[in-house]
Amino acid sequence: MNEQRRIGRRRRNALAALGVLTSLGIAAWLARGALMGGSSGPALELQGAGLRIRVASRPALVRTGHNELRFEVHTADGAPVDDAEITLRDAMTMPGMADMTGQGRAERVGSGLYRAEVNLEMSGTWRLSVDAKRASGETLHAEGSLTTGAMGVRLASASAEAERKSAEGTSNGTPDSSADAISHYTCPMHPSVHESQPGKCPICGMDLVAVTKEDVASGAVRIDAARRQRIGIRSAPVTRERFQRIVRAVGRVVYDETALVDVSLKTRGWVRDLRANALGVPVRKGEPLFTVYSPELYAAQMEYLQALRGADANAESGSRRGDALLRAARARLRLWDISDAEIEAIERRGTPLEALPIPAPASGYVIEKNVVEGGTIEPGMRLFRIAPLDRIWIDAQLYEADLKVAAVGQSATVRLPFLPGNTLEAKVAYVYPYLDGDTRTGRVRLVLANPGLELRPDMYADIELHVDRGEQTLVPVSAVIYAGERRVVFIDRGDGRLVPREIQIGLGNGEYYEVVSGLDAGEQVVVSGNFLVGAESRLASALEQW
C-alpha cells in the first residue's frame, strides 16, 4: 500500500513539472511570434563573432517618432542567448545644424528575444549602429540606416565580421576569397582615408568600411545615407516610355509659289487703257488688265475676217476650199493668246479691234508691275505677276541637328506675334534638300489656308514641330555628365555604391534623353549631386593611383 502511494505521488509530480515546462514553452513561442510577427517589417539576419541576430522593425514602415527594433539573438549553433547587451545609436546630420543623435539599450523580453525603442525626431534617413556583446566576449557590430516611409531596417555587420574572416583566411595558410576581394578600408565621410585593416577613422572616429577591388576597378564611390542626404544626392529609375519632342523654329510667311502667274505677250505693242495700274490691286480671272495696240495682232484679225468671208462665199457655192485658210487664221489668233470668246466677238463685229483687251489669267493680287500707260511692250516681257493669297506658305528655318527629325506630314503649331493667344495647326508639306550656307539652317515648308487674309507675306511666325519617336528607353537629362566626347552616368547599386558607366544617348527634349546603348529600363541612376559624385570618383581614382 505504501509503495503504491509513493508511485502515485511521483506520477503527479512528474505531470505537474511537465505542465510547467509545457506552459513555459508555449509562452516563449507566443512571445517569439509577437516579437517577429504581426505588423513587423522584414527580418534581417546578421552573423559574426559566434552570434546570429535577426532584426525587425515595428511598424513595418518606419515612421517619424517612436519605432521599435526587435532582436532575436542565438549562438552560431542556434541556442538562444539571454545575456546579450545590445546598445543602439542613431544620428542625422543637417547642413548648418548640430547633429541630432539618440541612443538606447534593448531590454530582454523572452528567451533570446530583445526589444528597443528608437525615436526619430524628423523624417529622412538616420544613421544607425548596433553593438551586441556577451559576457563571454563575443561581440557583433553593425552599421546601417533607418529611413522614414521605407520598409524595415538596413544593417550590415562591419569590422567584427571582417576581422573574423581575415583571421580564418590566414590561420590555415589559405587566403580567404572575400579577403582577397578587399582593396582597402576607408571612411564614408572622408574617402581620402586608406587603411589596410578595419578600424576607426583617424579624422572623425567613424568605423571604416571595406572597399573591394571590384569597386576600385569600376571607379565605384561609396557614400553613406547621411552624407547622401546632406549633399543632396537623389536617384531615379531609367524608364521606357513614349518619347515626344518639340522642335522650335522661326518661320516667315511667303507666297504659294505654285500659284504665282505671270502676264506677258508674244508680240510687240503699246499699252492703252491700263486698269491694273498699281501694286497690290486685286484682280479677277477674265477681267481686263489693260488694252494693247499691236500691228501684228491687228493684221492677224484682218486675215481672220478675210478668211471668214471667203469661207462663207465658198459655202454658198458648195465649195470647201476656204475652210483650211479659216482654220489657220483662227489658230494663229489662239497662239497669240486671243481667247475663243474674243474671236467670236470679232466675228460678230466684222471689224478688227485696234486695241485688244488682255484679261487676267488668275484671281489674286498684283505683286509685280512693269508697265505704264502708253509704254512699249516687247515679246516675252513680264508685265505683271499675280499671286493668290487664299493659301500661303510658311518657310521655317531649322538648325542642322533638328533637320533629321523633320518629316513630311508632321504636325506643327503656328503662333503669330501680332495675334497673341491664337494658334494655327499646320502640317509639314516639304523638307528642302539643301542648307543655307550663311545661316547653316535648313528650310521646312508648311502650308496654311488663309481665308481671312490674316497671314501676309514676310510676316514672322513661331513654329513648333511635334516629334513623336514612339516608345524609347529614357534617362533624365540631369543624370548625364558630359566628359569630353563621352557621356557618363552613375548607377546606384544600393548600400551606398555608385558606379560610373559610359552610355550613348540620342535625342533630348529638355527632360529626358533617348538611350542608344549602355542602360536598361529599371536601373537606378543618380539625378542630383552627380557632379559632386564625379569629383569624388576622380579624387578616389587619383588617390588609388598615387
C-alpha positions as CSV (number, residue, x, y, z in Angstrom):
1,M,0.0,0.0,0.0
2,N,2.8,2.5,0.9
3,E,4.6,1.6,-2.3
4,Q,1.6,2.4,-4.4
5,R,1.2,5.8,-2.7
6,R,4.8,6.7,-3.4
7,I,4.4,5.8,-7.1
8,G,1.2,7.9,-7.2
9,R,3.0,10.9,-5.7
10,R,5.9,10.6,-8.2
11,R,3.5,10.4,-11.1
12,R,1.6,13.5,-10.0
13,N,4.9,15.5,-9.5
14,A,6.1,14.5,-13.0
15,L,2.8,15.5,-14.6
16,A,3.0,18.9,-12.8
17,A,6.6,19.5,-13.9
18,L,5.6,18.6,-17.5
19,G,2.8,21.0,-17.3
20,V,5.0,23.8,-16.1
21,L,7.6,23.1,-18.9
22,T,4.9,23.0,-21.5
23,S,3.4,26.3,-20.4
24,L,6.8,27.9,-20.4
25,G,7.5,26.6,-24.0
26,I,4.1,27.9,-25.2
27,A,4.7,31.2,-23.6
28,A,8.2,31.5,-25.2
29,W,6.7,30.5,-28.6
30,L,3.9,33.2,-28.2
31,A,6.5,35.8,-27.2
32,R,8.6,35.0,-30.2
33,G,5.6,35.2,-32.5
34,A,4.6,38.5,-31.0
35,L,8.1,39.9,-31.5
36,M,8.8,39.0,-35.1
37,G,5.3,38.6,-36.5
38,G,2.3,40.8,-36.8
39,S,3.0,44.2,-38.3
40,S,6.8,43.9,-38.1
41,G,8.9,44.6,-41.1
42,P,11.0,42.0,-42.9
43,A,13.6,40.3,-40.6
44,L,17.2,41.0,-41.4
45,E,19.8,38.4,-40.2
46,L,23.3,39.4,-39.1
47,Q,26.2,37.0,-38.3
48,G,29.6,37.4,-36.8
49,A,31.8,36.5,-33.8
50,G,29.8,33.5,-32.9
51,L,26.5,35.3,-32.9
52,R,23.4,35.2,-35.1
53,I,21.0,38.1,-34.8
54,R,17.7,38.6,-36.5
55,V,16.4,42.3,-36.6
56,A,12.9,43.6,-37.5
57,S,11.3,47.0,-37.2
58,R,7.8,47.6,-35.9
59,P,5.7,49.0,-37.5
60,A,6.8,47.6,-40.9
61,L,7.0,51.1,-42.4
62,V,9.4,53.3,-40.4
63,R,7.7,56.4,-39.2
64,T,8.6,59.7,-37.6
65,G,8.5,59.4,-33.9
66,H,8.6,56.2,-31.8
67,N,9.6,52.9,-33.5
68,E,10.6,49.6,-32.1
69,L,13.5,47.4,-33.1
70,R,13.2,43.7,-32.2
71,F,16.1,41.3,-31.9
72,E,16.3,37.5,-31.8
73,V,19.8,36.5,-30.6
74,H,21.3,33.0,-31.0
75,T,24.7,31.4,-30.9
76,A,26.2,30.1,-34.0
77,D,24.7,26.6,-33.3
78,G,21.2,28.0,-32.7
79,A,21.0,28.2,-28.9
80,P,19.1,31.3,-27.6
81,V,21.3,34.0,-25.9
82,D,19.9,35.5,-22.8
83,D,22.9,37.5,-21.6
84,A,23.4,39.8,-24.6
85,E,23.8,43.5,-24.0
86,I,22.5,45.4,-27.1
87,T,23.1,49.1,-27.5
88,L,21.9,51.4,-30.3
89,R,22.9,54.8,-31.6
90,D,21.1,56.9,-34.2
91,A,22.1,60.2,-35.8
92,M,21.1,62.6,-38.5
93,T,23.3,65.4,-39.9
94,M,21.7,68.5,-41.4
95,P,23.7,71.3,-43.1
96,G,24.2,74.3,-40.8
97,M,22.8,72.5,-37.8
98,A,24.1,70.4,-34.9
99,D,23.8,66.6,-35.4
100,M,20.6,65.1,-33.9
101,T,21.6,62.0,-32.0
102,G,20.0,59.4,-29.8
103,Q,21.0,56.2,-28.1
104,G,19.3,53.4,-26.3
105,R,19.5,49.9,-24.9
106,A,17.5,46.8,-25.7
107,E,15.6,45.0,-22.9
108,R,15.1,41.3,-22.8
109,V,11.5,40.1,-23.2
110,G,11.9,36.4,-23.7
111,S,14.4,33.7,-24.3
112,G,16.9,35.2,-26.8
113,L,14.4,38.0,-27.5
114,Y,15.1,41.7,-27.1
115,R,13.3,44.9,-27.8
116,A,14.5,48.6,-28.1
117,E,12.8,51.9,-28.8
118,V,14.1,54.3,-31.4
119,N,12.7,57.9,-31.5
120,L,13.2,59.6,-34.9
121,E,12.6,63.3,-34.4
122,M,12.1,64.1,-38.1
123,S,11.6,62.5,-41.4
124,G,14.6,61.4,-43.5
125,T,17.4,58.9,-43.3
126,W,19.0,58.3,-39.9
127,R,22.4,56.6,-39.5
128,L,22.1,53.6,-37.2
129,S,24.7,51.5,-35.4
130,V,24.1,48.4,-33.3
131,D,26.5,46.7,-30.9
132,A,25.8,43.3,-29.3
133,K,28.1,41.9,-26.6
134,R,28.1,38.9,-24.4
135,A,29.9,38.4,-21.0
136,S,31.9,35.6,-22.7
137,G,33.4,38.1,-25.0
138,E,31.5,37.6,-28.3
139,T,30.7,41.0,-30.0
140,L,28.9,42.0,-33.1
141,H,28.9,45.5,-34.6
142,A,26.6,46.5,-37.5
143,E,26.1,49.8,-39.4
144,G,23.1,50.9,-41.4
145,S,20.2,53.2,-41.6
146,L,16.5,53.8,-40.9
147,T,14.5,55.8,-43.5
148,T,11.1,57.1,-42.6
149,G,8.5,55.9,-45.0
150,A,10.6,52.9,-46.1
151,M,10.1,49.2,-45.2
152,G,12.3,47.8,-42.4
153,V,15.8,48.5,-41.3
154,R,19.1,48.3,-43.2
155,L,22.0,46.9,-41.4
156,A,25.3,45.2,-42.3
157,S,27.9,43.8,-40.0
158,A,31.2,45.6,-40.3
159,S,34.6,45.3,-38.5
160,A,33.9,42.2,-36.3
161,E,32.9,40.1,-39.3
162,A,35.8,41.4,-41.5
163,E,38.3,40.6,-38.7
164,R,36.9,37.1,-38.2
165,K,37.0,36.3,-41.9
166,S,40.5,37.7,-42.1
167,A,41.7,35.6,-39.2
168,E,40.1,32.5,-40.6
169,G,41.7,33.1,-44.0
170,T,45.2,33.4,-42.6
171,S,45.2,30.9,-39.8
172,N,45.3,27.9,-42.1
173,G,47.6,29.5,-44.7
174,T,44.8,29.6,-47.3
175,P,43.8,33.1,-48.4
176,D,40.1,33.8,-48.0
177,S,38.3,34.8,-51.2
178,S,36.4,37.6,-49.6
179,A,39.6,39.0,-48.0
180,D,41.3,38.9,-51.4
181,A,38.4,41.0,-52.8
182,I,39.0,43.9,-50.3
183,S,41.3,46.6,-51.7
184,H,41.4,48.8,-48.6
185,Y,39.2,50.3,-45.8
186,T,38.0,53.9,-45.9
187,C,35.7,56.3,-44.1
188,P,32.3,57.1,-45.6
189,M,32.8,60.7,-44.6
190,H,36.5,61.0,-45.6
191,P,37.2,58.9,-48.7
192,S,40.8,60.1,-48.7
193,V,41.5,57.7,-45.7
194,H,43.0,54.5,-47.0
195,E,43.8,51.8,-44.4
196,S,44.8,48.2,-44.8
197,Q,42.9,47.0,-41.7
198,P,39.5,47.8,-40.3
199,G,39.2,50.2,-37.5
200,K,38.3,53.8,-36.8
201,C,38.6,56.9,-39.0
202,P,41.5,59.0,-37.7
203,I,39.6,62.1,-38.6
204,C,36.0,61.6,-37.4
205,G,36.2,58.4,-35.5
206,M,33.6,56.5,-37.6
207,D,34.1,52.8,-38.4
208,L,35.9,52.2,-41.6
209,V,34.1,50.3,-44.4
210,A,35.6,47.9,-46.8
211,V,36.3,48.9,-50.5
212,T,36.5,45.9,-52.8
213,K,38.9,45.5,-55.7
214,E,35.8,45.4,-58.0
215,D,34.8,48.9,-56.7
216,V,38.3,50.2,-57.4
217,A,38.3,48.7,-60.9
218,S,34.9,50.1,-61.8
219,G,35.5,53.5,-60.2
220,A,32.7,53.0,-57.7
221,V,32.2,55.5,-55.0
222,R,30.7,54.6,-51.6
223,I,28.7,57.3,-49.9
224,D,26.6,56.6,-46.8
225,A,23.0,57.6,-46.5
226,A,23.6,60.6,-44.2
227,R,26.2,62.1,-46.4
228,R,24.0,61.5,-49.5
229,Q,21.2,63.4,-47.8
230,R,23.5,66.2,-46.8
231,I,24.9,66.8,-50.3
232,G,21.6,66.2,-52.0
233,I,22.2,63.0,-53.9
234,R,19.0,61.6,-55.4
235,S,18.4,58.6,-57.7
236,A,15.7,57.9,-60.3
237,P,14.9,54.9,-62.5
238,V,15.6,54.6,-66.2
239,T,12.2,54.3,-67.8
240,R,10.8,53.0,-71.1
241,E,8.1,55.4,-72.3
242,R,6.7,57.2,-75.3
243,F,9.2,59.9,-76.3
244,Q,7.9,63.2,-77.7
245,R,9.9,66.2,-78.5
246,I,9.0,69.8,-79.6
247,V,11.3,71.5,-82.1
248,R,11.0,75.2,-82.1
249,A,11.9,77.4,-85.1
250,V,11.3,80.8,-86.6
251,G,9.2,80.9,-89.8
252,R,8.4,83.5,-92.5
253,V,5.2,83.8,-94.4
254,V,5.7,83.6,-98.2
255,Y,3.6,83.3,-101.3
256,D,2.5,80.0,-102.6
257,E,5.0,79.6,-105.4
258,T,2.9,77.1,-107.2
259,A,0.0,79.6,-107.6
260,L,2.1,82.5,-109.0
261,V,1.0,83.7,-112.5
262,D,3.0,86.0,-114.9
263,V,1.4,88.1,-117.7
264,S,3.3,88.6,-120.9
265,L,2.7,89.0,-124.7
266,K,4.2,87.3,-127.7
267,T,4.1,90.3,-129.9
268,R,5.4,93.8,-129.8
269,G,2.8,96.5,-128.9
270,W,1.8,99.7,-126.9
271,V,-0.2,99.9,-123.7
272,R,-3.5,101.6,-123.7
273,D,-6.2,101.9,-121.0
274,L,-4.2,100.5,-118.1
275,R,-6.6,99.3,-115.4
276,A,-4.3,97.3,-113.1
277,N,-2.3,100.5,-112.5
278,A,-0.8,99.9,-109.1
279,L,0.8,97.2,-107.0
280,G,-1.4,95.3,-104.6
281,V,-4.7,95.9,-106.5
282,P,-6.9,92.8,-106.6
283,V,-7.8,91.3,-109.9
284,R,-10.3,88.7,-111.0
285,K,-9.7,86.0,-113.6
286,G,-11.0,87.1,-117.0
287,E,-11.2,90.8,-116.2
288,P,-9.1,93.1,-118.4
289,L,-5.8,94.3,-117.1
290,F,-5.1,96.7,-120.0
291,T,-5.6,97.0,-123.7
292,V,-2.8,96.8,-126.3
293,Y,-2.3,98.1,-129.8
294,S,-0.1,95.7,-131.8
295,P,0.2,95.9,-135.7
296,E,0.8,92.1,-135.8
297,L,-2.4,91.4,-133.8
298,Y,-4.4,93.9,-136.0
299,A,-3.1,92.2,-139.2
300,A,-4.0,88.8,-137.8
301,Q,-7.5,89.9,-137.1
302,M,-7.9,91.3,-140.7
303,E,-6.6,88.0,-142.1
304,Y,-9.1,86.0,-140.0
305,L,-12.0,88.2,-141.2
306,Q,-11.0,87.8,-144.8
307,A,-10.7,84.0,-144.4
308,L,-14.1,84.0,-142.7
309,R,-15.7,85.9,-145.7
310,G,-14.0,83.6,-148.2
311,A,-15.3,80.5,-146.3
312,D,-18.8,81.9,-146.3
313,A,-18.7,82.6,-150.1
314,N,-17.4,79.1,-150.8
315,A,-20.1,77.6,-148.7
316,E,-22.8,79.3,-150.8
317,S,-21.3,77.8,-154.0
318,G,-20.9,74.4,-152.4
319,S,-17.1,74.5,-152.2
320,R,-14.9,73.9,-149.1
321,R,-11.7,75.5,-150.4
322,G,-11.7,78.3,-147.8
323,D,-12.0,76.1,-144.7
324,A,-8.3,75.4,-144.3
325,L,-7.4,79.1,-144.5
326,L,-10.1,79.9,-141.9
327,R,-8.7,77.3,-139.5
328,A,-5.1,78.5,-140.0
329,A,-6.1,82.1,-139.3
330,R,-8.1,81.1,-136.2
331,A,-5.1,79.0,-134.9
332,R,-2.8,82.0,-135.3
333,L,-5.0,84.2,-133.1
334,R,-5.1,81.5,-130.5
335,L,-1.4,81.1,-130.5
336,W,-1.2,84.8,-129.7
337,D,-3.4,84.1,-126.6
338,I,-6.6,85.6,-128.1
339,S,-9.4,83.7,-126.5
340,D,-12.3,82.0,-128.3
341,A,-14.7,84.5,-126.8
342,E,-12.7,87.4,-128.2
343,I,-12.5,85.7,-131.6
344,E,-16.3,85.2,-131.6
345,A,-16.7,88.9,-130.7
346,I,-14.5,89.8,-133.7
347,E,-16.7,87.7,-135.9
348,R,-19.9,89.3,-134.7
349,R,-18.5,92.8,-135.1
350,G,-17.0,92.1,-138.5
351,T,-14.1,94.6,-138.0
352,P,-10.8,94.2,-136.2
353,L,-10.1,95.8,-132.8
354,E,-7.4,98.4,-132.8
355,A,-6.7,97.8,-129.0
356,L,-7.2,94.3,-127.8
357,P,-8.1,93.7,-124.1
358,I,-5.7,91.5,-122.2
359,P,-7.5,89.6,-119.4
360,A,-6.1,88.4,-116.0
361,P,-5.2,84.7,-116.2
362,A,-5.9,84.2,-112.5
363,S,-7.5,85.9,-109.5
364,G,-5.3,87.4,-106.9
365,Y,-3.2,90.5,-106.2
366,V,-0.7,92.3,-108.4
367,I,2.7,91.9,-106.7
368,E,4.8,93.0,-109.6
369,K,4.0,95.6,-112.3
370,N,6.4,96.6,-115.2
371,V,4.1,98.7,-117.5
372,V,2.7,102.2,-117.6
373,E,0.1,103.8,-119.7
374,G,1.5,104.2,-123.3
375,G,4.5,102.1,-122.6
376,T,6.1,99.8,-125.2
377,I,5.8,96.1,-124.8
378,E,8.4,93.6,-126.1
379,P,7.7,89.9,-126.8
380,G,8.2,87.8,-123.6
381,M,8.5,90.8,-121.3
382,R,6.9,90.1,-117.9
383,L,4.2,92.8,-117.5
384,F,2.5,91.6,-114.3
385,R,2.9,89.0,-111.6
386,I,-0.3,87.9,-109.8
387,A,-0.3,86.0,-106.5
388,P,-3.4,84.4,-104.9
389,L,-3.4,84.8,-101.0
390,D,-6.2,82.3,-100.2
391,R,-3.4,79.8,-99.4
392,I,0.1,80.7,-98.2
393,W,3.4,79.0,-97.3
394,I,5.5,79.4,-94.1
395,D,9.2,78.7,-94.5
396,A,10.6,77.6,-91.1
397,Q,14.4,77.7,-90.6
398,L,15.7,74.6,-88.6
399,Y,19.2,74.0,-87.3
400,E,21.2,71.1,-88.8
401,A,20.7,69.0,-85.7
402,D,16.9,69.3,-85.9
403,L,16.6,68.6,-89.6
404,K,16.8,64.8,-89.1
405,V,13.5,64.7,-87.1
406,A,11.5,66.8,-89.7
407,A,9.3,64.7,-92.0
408,V,6.6,65.3,-94.5
409,G,3.1,65.1,-92.8
410,Q,4.4,66.1,-89.4
411,S,2.0,68.2,-87.3
412,A,3.0,71.7,-86.3
413,T,1.7,74.6,-84.4
414,V,1.9,78.2,-85.7
415,R,1.8,81.2,-83.4
416,L,1.8,84.8,-84.7
417,P,3.3,87.6,-82.6
418,F,0.6,90.1,-83.7
419,L,-2.2,87.6,-82.7
420,P,-1.4,86.6,-79.1
421,G,-3.1,83.5,-77.8
422,N,-4.2,82.5,-81.4
423,T,-2.7,79.2,-82.7
424,L,-3.0,77.6,-86.1
425,E,-2.5,74.0,-86.9
426,A,-0.4,73.0,-90.0
427,K,1.5,70.1,-91.4
428,V,4.9,69.8,-93.0
429,A,4.5,69.8,-96.8
430,Y,8.1,69.6,-97.9
431,V,11.7,69.5,-96.4
432,Y,14.2,71.2,-98.7
433,P,17.2,69.1,-99.6
434,Y,19.8,71.8,-99.1
435,L,21.1,74.2,-96.4
436,D,21.5,78.0,-96.4
437,G,25.3,78.4,-96.5
438,D,25.3,81.7,-94.5
439,T,23.0,80.7,-91.6
440,R,23.7,76.9,-91.7
441,T,20.0,76.2,-91.4
442,G,17.6,74.1,-93.5
443,R,14.1,75.1,-94.7
444,V,10.9,73.3,-93.9
445,R,7.7,74.3,-95.7
446,L,4.3,74.5,-94.1
447,V,1.1,75.1,-96.0
448,L,-1.9,77.0,-94.5
449,A,-5.3,78.2,-95.7
450,N,-5.7,81.9,-95.4
451,P,-9.4,82.7,-95.9
452,G,-9.4,85.9,-93.8
453,L,-6.0,87.2,-95.2
454,E,-4.6,87.4,-91.6
455,L,-1.4,85.9,-92.8
456,R,0.5,88.2,-95.1
457,P,3.8,87.6,-96.9
458,D,7.0,88.5,-94.9
459,M,5.3,88.2,-91.6
460,Y,7.2,86.2,-88.9
461,A,5.7,83.3,-87.1
462,D,6.8,81.0,-84.2
463,I,6.8,77.3,-85.3
464,E,6.6,74.2,-83.1
465,L,7.1,70.9,-84.8
466,H,5.8,67.9,-82.8
467,V,8.1,64.9,-83.0
468,D,6.8,61.5,-81.8
469,R,9.6,58.9,-81.5
470,G,7.4,56.1,-80.1
471,E,8.5,54.0,-77.1
472,Q,12.1,54.6,-76.1
473,T,14.4,53.9,-73.2
474,L,14.8,57.3,-71.4
475,V,17.3,58.7,-68.9
476,P,16.7,62.0,-67.1
477,V,18.8,64.9,-68.5
478,S,20.2,65.7,-65.1
479,A,21.7,62.2,-64.8
480,V,24.1,62.6,-67.8
481,I,27.6,64.0,-67.3
482,Y,29.4,65.4,-70.3
483,A,33.0,64.2,-70.1
484,G,34.6,65.4,-73.4
485,E,33.2,63.2,-76.1
486,R,31.9,60.7,-73.6
487,R,28.5,60.7,-71.8
488,V,28.6,59.2,-68.3
489,V,26.0,58.3,-65.6
490,F,26.4,57.0,-62.1
491,I,24.5,53.7,-61.4
492,D,23.1,53.4,-57.9
493,R,23.9,49.8,-56.8
494,G,22.5,50.2,-53.3
495,D,24.4,50.1,-50.0
496,G,25.9,53.4,-50.9
497,R,27.7,52.1,-54.0
498,L,27.7,54.5,-57.0
499,V,29.3,53.1,-60.2
500,P,30.1,55.2,-63.3
501,R,29.1,53.9,-66.7
502,E,29.6,55.3,-70.2
503,I,26.4,55.4,-72.3
504,Q,25.3,56.5,-75.8
505,I,22.4,59.0,-76.0
506,G,20.2,60.1,-78.8
507,L,17.7,63.0,-79.0
508,G,16.6,65.0,-76.0
509,N,13.5,67.0,-75.1
510,G,14.8,69.0,-72.2
511,E,13.7,66.4,-69.6
512,Y,14.9,63.1,-71.0
513,Y,17.5,61.7,-73.4
514,E,16.9,58.7,-75.6
515,V,19.3,55.9,-74.5
516,V,21.0,54.3,-77.6
517,S,23.1,51.9,-75.5
518,G,24.5,51.4,-72.0
519,L,21.4,51.4,-69.9
520,D,18.3,49.2,-69.4
521,A,14.9,50.2,-68.1
522,G,14.6,49.9,-64.3
523,E,18.2,50.7,-63.4
524,Q,18.7,53.4,-60.9
525,V,20.8,56.4,-61.9
526,V,21.9,59.5,-59.9
527,V,20.0,62.6,-61.0
528,S,21.0,65.1,-58.4
529,G,24.5,65.8,-57.0
530,N,26.2,63.7,-59.7
531,F,28.9,66.3,-60.3
532,L,29.9,66.0,-56.7
533,V,29.9,62.2,-57.1
534,G,32.0,62.6,-60.2
535,A,34.5,64.8,-58.4
536,E,34.8,62.3,-55.5
537,S,35.2,59.5,-58.0
538,R,38.1,61.3,-59.7
539,L,39.6,62.0,-56.3
540,A,39.3,58.4,-55.3
541,S,40.9,57.3,-58.6
542,A,43.8,59.7,-58.2
543,L,44.5,58.6,-54.6
544,E,44.4,55.0,-55.7
545,Q,46.9,55.6,-58.5
546,W,49.1,57.7,-56.1
